[in-house]
Amino acid sequence: MKNILKLLITIAIFYYLFQQVDFNTLFQLLLTSHPGWIIFALLMQLASTVLAAFRWFEISRLLVFKENLFFYIQSYFKGSFFNQVLPSSIGGDAVRILDLTQKNYDKKEAFYGVFVDRIVGLVGLLTLNLIASIVFFGTFDEDFSLLIIGISSLSILGFISLFHLHRLRFLKKYSFLNLFVRLANRLNRLYASRELLLQHIFISVVVHLFSVLTMYSITLALGLELSFQTLLIAVPPVFLLTIVPISLAGWGIREGAMVGIFMLVGADQTKVLAMSIIYGLLLIVSALPGSYFWIKSKQVT
């Protein structure tokens, strides 16, 4: 039932978007996009996935996990495959946790490792967005820029404050809030060296830079005149919106957000929609190695 609802939301958004653009022009853009830049975009997306797997590997090494880097690369691609291709109730993070538990690791430890990886990845995205919005202030109108800076700053401050929640002893009296206290304790043990935390956040920033480069390559393939600095500011909020699980693999939400944001700089709606569709298709193609790793793991078991 949940997947049916997501499908209906996705269809409704695309129906609305297709009413706003020339469908024939959109179709021609998709067919005539420059193949060289599309291939380069695919390589950038693959690099982003591999580097994200490396970040998870680095975080996991600080915990109880002893698997090699290739295990994490395989598992990350499998997670991407489930997220992008299969309309399953099993998400990519659940697949990664399952992979660790099948290696006889504790389920709570596996969950914690994946959760920290997710949080550090999110902080990297917010950091990239904050820096780009400040450095290239004026690319968008002042109100939008200040909104992005405000949301990014508050979110990063929220992450920083998480490290200090264990000092608020009264929170332990409440079962729900005590969860955050335990998380704060574990984060402080994991990142006793703040330099190590900064290294992992830096890796996350580079991961998302590769994703923005993927988008930029697609703009070049379509002849869409958008500067790289514009993408650095506009793309991270789109990624944040697609985290909300109300459509199939972010389809529809991503396209609607891109069209809405890039309208602020006068970008062609049809080309922006084409860019988003191609990006979504590249996400599927880049996740296909995960199908091989998944089938291979099933054969082993």
C-alpha positions, 0 to 999 in steps of 0.5 A: 500500500505504501509503495502504491501511494508513492507511485501515485504521488510520483505520477501526479507530480510528473503529470503536473510537470509535463503540463508545464513543458513542451513534451516533444521538445523534452523528448528531443532533448533526451535523445540528442544529449551529448553522449560523451558528457553523459558518460562522464556524468556516469563516471562521476556518479560512480566515483561518488558511490565508491567514495561514499563506501570508503567513508563508511569503511573508514567509520566502521574501522573505528567500531567493531567491524573488520571487513575489507574495503571491497565488502563496503563497496559491494554493500553500498552498491547493493544498497543503491540498487535497492534504493533506485531500482527495486520498489521494495520495502527494504531500503538501502540502509537496511540492506547494508545493516543486513550485510553486516549482521550476516557477518555475525556482527551485532545488529545494534552496532551495524545500525549505529555504523550505518546511522553515523555514516548517514549523519556524516554524509548529511553534514557534508552536504550541508557544509558544501551548501553553506560554503557555496552559498556564502562564497557565491552569495548573489547568484540567487536572490538575497531571500533564497540565499539567506534561507539556504544559509540559515537552514544549513547553519542551524542544521550544522549547529544542531549536529555540533550540539549533539556532542554535548547532550550527554552533559544535560543529565535531566534528559536521562529521565525521559526514555525518548530523549535518553536515546539522544544522550546515548547517541551523544556518548557514542559519538564522543567516543567514536570521534574523541579526535575531532580531527578525524570527524573533520576528515570524514566530513571532508570526504562527504563534501567531496562525495557530494561534489562528485554528484554536483559534477554529475549534474554539471556534466548533464547540463553540458550534454544538454546545452543548458547554460548554468554555471557550476556555482549555481549548481553548488547552491541549488543541487544540495537542497534538491538532494535534501528534499529527495530524502523525504520518502514520499515518492519512488526513489525521489522521482517527481520530488527531485524533478519538481524541486529542480524546476522550481529552484532553477526557475529562480535564475531563469533557466529553461524549464524543459531543459531542467526537467530533462537534466533531472530525468537524465540524472535519475536514469544515471542513478539507476545505471550507476546502481546496476553493479549492486544487482550483480553483487546482490545475486552473487551474495545470494548464490554464496548463501 
